[in-house]
Amino acid sequence: MTRTSSALLRTPVAGLLAVLLAASAVLLGAGGAQAAGYRYWSFWEADGTSWAYATQGPSLVRPDDGTVQGFRFAVSEDSADADRPRRAPDFAAVCADTPAKDGAKRVALVIDPGTAEDAPDGEKPPALRTACAQVAPDASSAEALASVAKPLRYDSSAMICAISGYPRTGCGEQVSGEGSEKPSEAPSASSAPAADGDSGSGGGPSAGLLVGIGAVLLLGVAAVFQARRRR
């Protein structure tokens, strides 16, 4: 290959690489722009001395006597980065003043309305509180909550919108990113937006997007080598 032909080759190759890099930047930017947070009540169950995100909604769960459950209001992208209740589960402490009774069960509840940063505009979150619900043996978690934290507000899909009247309005609304679409519910959970393709919490590009960018770059490299071979 002559020096002239090499120079001619470098010009289109450099242009192609510039186009590929620009396309990658656009794709990465698009992935970041799609990240969104949602303001909602999440549902938690005690896992020893810590909290585990509930795999079923409170209307489906039938807790045993001595169970501890939590509700936390916050802004999060999905269940992977949802904020836990800010008090550790402790049945003995919550239900210390509620003696056991025949024909009833006790469920300790931690109700955490979150921080001012998570509150809707014009609203102030009430203080975190605990309550010991004493309900029928077959009562659901939703019924236990209703016995100590009315008024509750739900949407048409049984997603919890408000506990003890907080917040006054809204239900799982999108508060960042583009659009204003209401989150869908996570599988078997009543109060969490489902992750959109990626359960990570950083709001960055998904694994699928990165694979696509890699494929574009590989195709570009293959085109470069093909051009070299033809010359």
N, C-alpha and C positions, 0 to 999 in steps of 0.2 A: 504494500500500500504506500503510495507517495505521500509526501508531506502535504500537498494540496488536498488530496482526498481525505487525509486524516483531519485536516482543519474543517473541511466541509461536513465530515461526519460528526465532529464535536459540536457543531452549531445546532443541528436538529436534536442530538442527544441531550444537550444542555437544556434546550427548550422543553423536551419531553419530561425531563426530570423536574423542571420548574413547575410544569402543569400538574404532575403527579403530587408534588409537595403541596401545592395550593389546594388540590382536591382533598388531600388528607386533612389539611387544616380546616377546610369547610366541614368535612364530615365530623371531625372531632368537636368543632364548635356546635354543630347541630345536636350531637349527643349530649353536651352539657346543657344546651338550652331546653331540652326536654325534661330535665330534672324538675320535680315539683314537690312541695310540701303540702300536707293536708292537716287541717285542724280537727281533731276528733278525740273521743274518749276511747282509750284502749283498755282491754280486759286482761287481767293477770291472775295467775294461781301461784300459791306458795310452792316453792321447790326447796324444802329444807328451810334454811334461813335466808333465802333469796327469792327472787321472782322469776317466773317463767311465763312467756307469752302464751295465752290460752289458745288451744287448738280448736275449741268450739265456742260458740257464742253463749252468753249467760242464760238465754232462754232454753238452751239445750242441756246445759250442765246441771246435774242433780248432786250437789255437794253432800258429803257425809258430815255428820256431827264432828266438830273440831276442825273443820276446814277454814283456811284463811284465803281470801280473795281480794284483789285490788282493782281499782279503776283509776286511770291517769289521763288527764286532759292535757294535750300538748300538740305541737306541730311536728310532724315527722313525715319522711318520704314513704316508708312502709314498715312492716313489722320488724325488719332487721335493725332499724335504727330508732325504734319507738322508745320513748322515755319511760322508765319504770316508776312506780310509786316511790316517793321519797322517804317512806318509812318501812323498815324491815317487817316481814310478817311475823307476828307474835300472838298466837291465839290466847295464851294465858293472860297477857296484858290487856288485850282488847275486851275479852269476855270475863274478866275477873269479877265484875259486879253483876253478872247474869248467871245465876245458878242453873244447873241442869234441871230439866223438867220432863216428866214422863209424857210421851206422846209428842215430843217436839225435839228439834235439833238446833244447835247453835252454829252460826256461821259468822266468823269475824271478817269485817270489811274495812279496808283502807280506801278512803275516797280522797283522791289528790287532784284538786282542780288546776294544778300547775302554777306557772309563774306569770307575771305581768307581760313578759315578752310573748307568751303564747296566747294571751287573751285577745278576743276580738276587739276591734276599735270601740272605745267608749265603755268597756266593761272592765271590772276589777275582779280577779278570781277570789272566791272565798277561801278561808283557811282550810288547810288539810285537816281532815277529821277521821276518826275511827268510829265504828258502831258494831255492836253485837246483835245480829238479827236472830231472833228465836222464832222459828217457823215450823210448819208441818214437816214430817219426815220426808215426804216426797216433793217438797218445794224445790223449784229451780233457783239458780243464782239470781235470775232476774226478779223472781218473787221475793227473795231475801233482800235484794237491794231496794225494791219498792216498799218493803215494810219499814225501812229506816231512812229513806232518802227521797221521799216525794217532794215536789212533783217530778216525774220522769217524762221525757219527751222522746219519741221514736219517729223515724221516717217510715215510709211505706214498705221498706225492705227489712224492717225490724232492727235497723242500726240505731244505737243509742245516740241521741242528739244532745240531751241535757240531763243532768243529774242534780236534784234539788233546785231545779230551775236555772241552772248555769250550763251553758250560756243562754241568754234570752232568745237569740236567733241563730240561724245557721246550722248546718249539719254536714260535717265532713268536707267543707269547702276547700278548694285549692287556694293556697295563699302565696305561692311563688311559682315561677316559671310561666309558660305561656298557656293561655286559655283559662277556662273556669269550669272544667268538667269535674263532676263529683266523682270521688274514688269508688271503684268497685270493691266488694268485700273479699277479704282473703278467704281461701277455702276453709270451711268449717269455723270461721271466726265471725263474730257479729259486728265488730267495731274497728276494723282495720282496713286501710286501702291495700289492695294487692300490689306487689311489686310488678313493675312493667318491664318484664324481660330480664331484670337483674335485681338480686336482693341486696346488693351493696348499698352502703349508706353515704357514699361520697358524692353522689350526683354526677359522676363522670360517665364516660362512654361505656356502653355494655361490652361484654366479651364478643358478642356477635358483630358489633360495629368495628371493633379492633381487628377481628378476623377479616372483615370485608376490606378494611384499609390495607391489611397485609396482602390480600389477594390482588388489589389494584397495583400495589408497588411491585409485586412479583411479575405481573403481566407487563409492567413497564420495563423491568429489567430484561425479561425475555425478548421484548421487542428490540431493545438495544443490541442484544447479542445477535439477533436475527439480522439486524441492519449491518452489523460488522461482517457477518458471514457473507452477505450478498456483495459486499465490496471486496 
